[in-house]
Amino acid sequence: MQKFFKISEVSKLLDLVDSKSKKPANHIIRFWGKNFKEIKPVLINKRRYYTEKQIQIIRLIKFMLKDKGMTINGVKNILKDKIN
């Protein structure tokens, strides 16, 4: 049985939390979901749910964008090469 995580749980797992309000920054994951075809949440009752594999991909995207300072297009090219 595959476990699904709500978008707010994913935000907290990846430390994507607003520093002032301490609320999960779900908008970042939604934005990345629009830009990276590798992130495809399961929609149940109009809510996004993510698998552990998807969380690993989001973690990799976060690392490359936030820690390495790469561009979205640069990350897309790396993910495309990695898949092929």
C-alpha positions as CSV (number, residue, x, y, z in Angstrom):
1,M,0.0,0.0,0.0
2,Q,1.4,3.3,-1.1
3,K,1.3,6.2,1.4
4,F,0.2,9.6,0.3
5,F,1.1,12.9,1.8
6,K,-0.9,16.1,1.8
7,I,0.8,19.2,0.3
8,S,1.1,20.8,3.7
9,E,2.9,17.7,5.1
10,V,5.3,17.8,2.1
11,S,6.0,21.5,2.8
12,K,6.8,20.7,6.4
13,L,9.0,17.6,5.5
14,L,11.0,19.7,3.1
15,D,11.2,22.7,5.5
16,L,9.3,25.0,3.1
17,V,7.7,27.0,5.9
18,D,7.2,30.7,6.1
19,S,9.7,32.0,8.7
20,K,7.3,34.6,10.1
21,S,3.9,32.9,10.2
22,K,5.3,29.3,10.5
23,K,2.7,28.2,7.9
24,P,3.6,25.7,5.2
25,A,4.6,27.4,1.9
26,N,2.4,25.2,-0.2
27,H,2.5,27.8,-3.0
28,I,6.1,26.9,-3.8
29,I,5.2,23.2,-4.4
30,R,2.2,24.2,-6.5
31,F,4.4,26.5,-8.6
32,W,7.0,23.7,-9.0
33,G,4.2,21.3,-10.0
34,K,3.3,23.6,-12.9
35,N,6.9,24.0,-14.0
36,F,8.1,20.4,-13.6
37,K,6.2,17.6,-15.3
38,E,7.9,15.1,-13.0
39,I,5.7,16.3,-10.1
40,K,2.2,14.9,-10.7
41,P,0.2,14.8,-7.5
42,V,-2.8,12.6,-7.2
43,L,-6.0,14.7,-7.0
44,I,-8.6,13.4,-4.6
45,N,-11.6,15.8,-3.9
46,K,-9.5,18.6,-5.4
47,R,-6.7,18.1,-2.9
48,R,-3.1,17.3,-3.9
49,Y,-1.5,14.1,-2.5
50,Y,2.1,13.1,-3.1
51,T,3.9,9.8,-3.1
52,E,7.3,9.2,-1.4
53,K,8.9,9.0,-4.9
54,Q,7.5,12.4,-5.8
55,I,8.7,13.9,-2.5
56,Q,12.2,12.7,-3.4
57,I,12.0,14.5,-6.8
58,I,10.7,17.6,-5.0
59,R,13.6,17.4,-2.5
60,L,16.0,17.2,-5.4
61,I,14.4,20.2,-7.2
62,K,14.5,22.2,-3.9
63,F,18.2,21.3,-3.5
64,M,19.2,22.4,-7.0
65,L,17.1,25.6,-6.9
66,K,17.6,26.8,-3.4
67,D,21.0,25.4,-2.4
68,K,22.8,25.3,-5.7
69,G,21.2,28.5,-7.1
70,M,20.3,26.9,-10.4
71,T,17.6,28.2,-12.7
72,I,14.3,26.3,-13.4
73,N,15.4,25.6,-17.0
74,G,18.8,24.3,-15.7
75,V,17.0,21.9,-13.3
76,K,14.6,20.8,-16.1
77,N,17.6,19.9,-18.3
78,I,19.2,17.8,-15.5
79,L,16.0,16.0,-14.8
80,K,15.4,15.3,-18.5
81,D,19.0,13.9,-18.8
82,K,18.5,11.8,-15.7
83,I,15.3,10.3,-16.9
84,N,16.8,9.5,-20.4
